[in-house]
Every structure is written in C-alpha cells, then in structure tokens.
C-alpha cells in the first residue's frame, strides 16, 4: 500500500491543476481537503482518497470517474458512515472511494447510483424536484380507483401537498408511481395518509437508467448512458431565472443616463 501513496503536492501537480509550489501554497491556505478534512503540508494520499480544492473534486489526468447502477437490497443503509452497521459502502466493497447519490430507505430496495464524481451528485440533487424516479409499490390491502386518483393528484404531507404524478395499478395490491419530487419517505407517507401501509417498495428507474441487475449487484453505466444523463440534468445547473420561459422573466429596469449639463442632474443630488 505504501508504494501507492503520493505526497499531496505531487498529486495535485500531476492533475494539472497547478505546480507543486503553488499546491503547497493552497494547502497552507486551507483550501484543500482530503476526505473532508484539511491536511498538513507533506501529507500523503492514496488513489482511494477524495481530494478537493475549494470544494471541487480533482483527480489525476486520464482517470475516469466511477458511475455505478446498484441494486440496493432491503436492510442496507445509504450512508458513507462506516460506523453504521450494514452501510452501503462496506456492502459494495468497491476498490475506489465512492458514495451514493441521494437515498433509498433501509426498508426499501432498488436502483441507486454510486459515484466518486461530486459534480454530478450536485447536479442530480439540485434537480431532485424535476427528474423522474419510478417505483413499484406493494400495499397491505386492495387498491381502489379512488386511491389511485388521490395519489396522482396530490396528498397533504410534511406541511405541503405532493406534486401531481403518474400512478398506475399493476395488480390487486401493487401499483407503479413516477415521482418528480424528493420528499422524505414520500411514498410511504402518501399511502399512510390514505389509510394504506407499504409492505414493499422498489425503485426501478432514475431518469434514463432502469434497474437491470440482480439484487445486491452493480454495473458500470455506459458512456452513452452517462452522456444522456448529463444532457438531461444539465438545466438543473442553471439559476431559477435562467430556467424560466422568456415570458416569465422579471422585467429589466431601463437605465437612463443623464449628462452632467442636464438640469435634472442637480435634482438627483449628483454633485
């Protein structure tokens, strides 16, 4: 393991971010973190360490980030805290440091993304109220048309009303739901409000990626999937104003320039 370690300034230099001397300076300024902690000069890093400068993840040249589609089993916690029993990181035991994008309840199963790319994490989480997540849900009693209608049109939970969504009955006790919202334990709370208890919940799709691996297994996302995913989440990196249709933009204030010899100049107190 020792032969895989590099001095931090050398690692930063080899990424092309800056020279070693400049790296020493930004390390001294406290702008660098390793796995969330601020290091000292001379610290060594391994290939599994997460190095950030001003909060932005950096990696060695030509190193491809990791993007996994993982089928999380029931009973696994979506946390990177290794002190938590049955945490997702220990369960996967991937050779590089990776972390989940978002969460899936311990009692739920299904698709979750794992990555070491902090940029895509931020984009997806910012888009959590826009991108689609699809689930199959089993409840404890027969589903009615009224239940489907109310689930689809919004249910009051957590001091709000859930956004309208697509809901389709699959069988007597199973339905499919597509959400574009990410409230805490949303589906379970919605069902509970309507007098139903969720007995099984599986996420089968996130945006453009569908669940297609056995339980407890993972696969790498393909280059085509990653490209499409980035295109679909790209608008989420823009500001709220930039995402509005043109007709909804706030009107801009017209700026009027007054010459110094204009009588109105003194009136405005510009003297």
Residue, then its C-alpha position, 0 to 999 in steps of 0.5 A: x500500500x505504501x508504494x501507492x501513496x503520493x505526497x499531496x503536492x505531487x498529486x495535485x501537480x500531476x492533475x494539472x491543476x497547478x505546480x507543486x509550489x503553488x499546491x503547497x501554497x493552497x494547502x497552507x491556505x486551507x483550501x484543500x481537503x482530503x476526505x473532508x478534512x484539511x491536511x498538513x503540508x507533506x501529507x500523503x494520499x492514496x488513489x482511494x482518497x477524495x481530494x478537493x480544492x475549494x470544494x471541487x473534486x480533482x483527480x489525476x489526468x486520464x482517470x475516469x470517474x466511477x458511475x455505478x447502477x446498484x441494486x440496493x437490497x432491503x436492510x442496507x443503509x445509504x450512508x458513507x458512515x462506516x460506523x453504521x452497521x450494514x452501510x452501503x459502502x462496506x456492502x459494495x466493497x468497491x476498490x475506489x472511494x465512492x458514495x451514493x447519490x441521494x437515498x433509498x430507505x433501509x426498508x426499501x430496495x432498488x436502483x441507486x447510483x454510486x459515484x466518486x464524481x461530486x459534480x454530478x451528485x450536485x447536479x442530480x440533487x439540485x434537480x431532485x424536484x424535476x427528474x423522474x424516479x419510478x417505483x413499484x409499490x406493494x400495499x397491505x390491502x386492495x387498491x381502489x380507483x379512488x386511491x389511485x386518483x388521490x395519489x396522482x393528484x396530490x396528498x397533504x404531507x410534511x406541511x405541503x401537498x405532493x406534486x401531481x404524478x403518474x400512478x398506475x395499478x399493476x395488480x390487486x395490491x401493487x401499483x407503479x408511481x413516477x415521482x418528480x419530487x424528493x420528499x422524505x419517505x414520500x411514498x410511504x407517507x402518501x399511502x399512510x395518509x390514505x389509510x394504506x401501509x407499504x409492505x414493499x417498495x422498489x425503485x426501478x428507474x432514475x431518469x434514463x437508467x432502469x434497474x437491470x441487475x440482480x439484487x445486491x449487484x452493480x454495473x458500470x453505466x455506459x458512456x452513452x448512458x452517462x452522456x444522456x444523463x448529463x444532457x438531461x440534468x444539465x438545466x438543473x445547473x442553471x439559476x431559477x431565472x435562467x430556467x424560466x420561459x422568456x415570458x416569465x422573466x422579471x422585467x429589466x429596469x431601463x437605465x437612463x443616463x443623464x449628462x452632467x449639463x442636464x438640469x435634472x442632474x442637480x435634482x438627483x443630488x449628483x454633485 
